[in-house]
Amino acid sequence: MDLKEIQNLIKFVANSGVAEVKLEMDDVKITIRTTLEGNSTETTYVQQMPTQTTLPQATTQQIAPIVATPEVIVVENAHFITIKSPIIGTFYRKPTPDKPMFVEVGSTIAKGDVLCVIEAMKLFNEIESEISGKIVKILVEDMSPVEYDQPLFLVDPS
């Protein structure tokens, strides 16, 4: 059901004088409530129903070992240090579009090296490393919005 059909349904229910209509389809559940006094106040709820898919038993058994794998990765990453965003803004991996990236995965960094730039309110803030080590993973895509305290890089200090 598309937006136009939902809007037409709302208009139809409002003009019909019915107080409440519930419509439930395969993937959508809609509830429209109106007042009987002719007041134009109406409430519409559109809820996407979760789709249910059944997997064959063999596929479910194949997924189980894969689910356990991330736990091992988390334990291995326990000795890495996470560098987090000190501000809200837009994350940039380059100083300008025509310049190379500040750091790549595998880059060795020293304390005070610039790792990225975060633009906040038209100001470009250089984010410097507070530790020395090697970049293991870059957790944010270039030109993406970042939140305060959002992880940006994983660094191996050894």
C-alpha positions as CSV (number, residue, x, y, z in Angstrom):
1,M,0.0,0.0,0.0
2,D,1.5,3.3,-1.0
3,L,1.2,6.8,0.5
4,K,-1.5,7.9,-2.0
5,E,-3.7,5.0,-1.1
6,I,-3.3,5.7,2.6
7,Q,-4.2,9.3,2.1
8,N,-7.3,8.4,0.1
9,L,-8.3,5.9,2.8
10,I,-8.0,8.6,5.5
11,K,-10.2,11.0,3.5
12,F,-12.8,8.3,2.9
13,V,-12.9,7.3,6.6
14,A,-13.1,11.0,7.7
15,N,-16.1,11.6,5.4
16,S,-17.9,8.3,6.2
17,G,-18.7,9.2,9.9
18,V,-17.1,6.1,11.2
19,A,-15.2,6.5,14.5
20,E,-12.5,4.0,14.0
21,V,-11.2,1.7,11.2
22,K,-8.5,-0.9,11.5
23,L,-7.0,-2.5,8.4
24,E,-4.5,-5.3,8.5
25,M,-2.7,-6.6,5.5
26,D,0.3,-8.9,5.0
27,D,2.9,-6.3,5.8
28,V,1.0,-3.2,7.0
29,K,-1.4,-2.5,9.9
30,I,-3.3,0.8,9.8
31,T,-5.6,2.2,12.4
32,I,-7.6,5.4,11.6
33,R,-9.6,7.2,14.4
34,T,-11.9,10.1,13.9
35,T,-14.3,12.1,16.0
36,L,-18.0,11.6,15.3
37,E,-18.8,15.3,15.9
38,G,-17.5,16.4,12.5
39,N,-14.3,17.7,14.1
40,S,-11.4,17.4,11.7
41,T,-9.1,15.8,14.3
42,E,-8.1,12.4,13.2
43,T,-5.3,10.0,14.3
44,T,-3.7,7.6,11.9
45,Y,-1.2,4.9,12.9
46,V,0.7,3.0,10.2
47,Q,2.7,0.1,11.5
48,Q,5.0,-2.0,9.4
49,M,4.5,-5.6,10.4
50,P,7.6,-7.8,10.7
51,T,8.0,-10.2,7.9
52,Q,8.2,-13.8,9.0
53,T,10.5,-16.1,7.0
54,T,11.1,-19.7,7.9
55,L,14.4,-21.2,7.3
56,P,15.0,-24.8,6.6
57,Q,16.4,-26.7,9.6
58,A,19.8,-27.3,7.8
59,T,20.2,-23.5,7.2
60,T,19.5,-22.7,10.9
61,Q,22.2,-25.1,12.0
62,Q,24.6,-23.5,9.6
63,I,24.0,-20.1,11.0
64,A,24.7,-21.0,14.7
65,P,28.5,-21.3,14.3
66,I,28.6,-17.9,12.5
67,V,26.8,-16.2,15.4
68,A,29.4,-17.4,17.9
69,T,32.3,-16.0,15.8
70,P,31.9,-12.3,16.7
71,E,32.3,-13.1,20.4
72,V,35.8,-14.4,19.7
73,I,36.6,-11.3,17.7
74,V,35.5,-9.0,20.6
75,V,37.8,-10.9,22.9
76,E,40.7,-10.5,20.5
77,N,40.0,-6.8,20.1
78,A,40.1,-6.3,23.9
79,H,43.7,-5.0,23.8
80,F,42.9,-2.4,21.1
81,I,42.3,1.2,22.1
82,T,39.2,3.0,20.7
83,I,39.7,6.7,19.6
84,K,36.3,8.4,19.9
85,S,34.9,11.6,18.5
86,P,35.2,14.5,20.9
87,I,32.5,16.5,19.2
88,I,29.4,16.2,17.0
89,G,29.9,17.0,13.3
90,T,30.9,15.5,9.9
91,F,33.9,13.2,9.8
92,Y,36.4,13.7,7.0
93,R,39.4,11.4,6.4
94,K,41.2,14.1,4.2
95,P,42.1,17.7,4.8
96,T,40.8,18.7,1.4
97,P,39.2,16.6,-1.4
98,D,42.5,16.7,-3.5
99,K,44.8,15.7,-0.6
100,P,45.6,12.1,0.5
101,M,43.9,10.5,3.6
102,F,45.3,11.3,7.0
103,V,45.6,7.7,7.9
104,E,44.8,4.3,6.5
105,V,44.4,0.8,8.1
106,G,47.9,-0.3,8.9
107,S,49.3,3.3,9.3
108,T,51.6,3.8,12.3
109,I,50.7,6.8,14.3
110,A,52.4,8.8,17.0
111,K,51.0,11.0,19.8
112,G,49.9,14.3,18.2
113,D,49.4,13.0,14.7
114,V,46.2,14.3,12.9
115,L,43.9,11.3,12.3
116,C,40.9,13.1,10.8
117,V,38.9,16.4,10.6
118,I,35.5,16.9,12.1
119,E,33.5,19.8,10.7
120,A,31.1,21.4,13.3
121,M,29.3,24.6,12.5
122,K,31.5,25.4,9.5
123,L,34.7,25.0,11.6
124,F,37.1,22.2,10.7
125,N,38.6,20.6,13.9
126,E,41.7,18.4,13.5
127,I,41.5,15.4,15.7
128,E,44.9,14.4,17.0
129,S,46.0,11.1,18.4
130,E,46.5,10.9,22.1
131,I,48.4,7.6,21.8
132,S,51.0,5.9,19.6
133,G,50.3,2.7,17.7
134,K,49.0,1.2,14.5
135,I,45.5,1.8,13.0
136,V,43.7,-1.5,13.0
137,K,40.3,-0.4,11.8
138,I,38.5,2.8,10.7
139,L,35.0,2.6,12.0
140,V,33.4,5.6,10.2
141,E,33.0,6.3,6.5
142,D,34.4,9.5,5.0
143,M,31.9,12.4,5.0
144,S,29.6,10.7,7.5
145,P,27.9,12.4,10.5
146,V,29.3,11.5,13.9
147,E,28.0,11.9,17.4
148,Y,29.9,12.8,20.5
149,D,31.8,9.9,21.9
150,Q,31.2,7.8,18.8
151,P,34.1,5.3,18.1
152,L,36.2,6.4,15.1
153,F,39.3,4.3,15.1
154,L,40.7,1.1,16.6
155,V,44.4,1.4,17.5
156,D,46.8,-1.3,18.5
157,P,49.2,0.4,21.0
158,S,51.8,-2.4,20.9
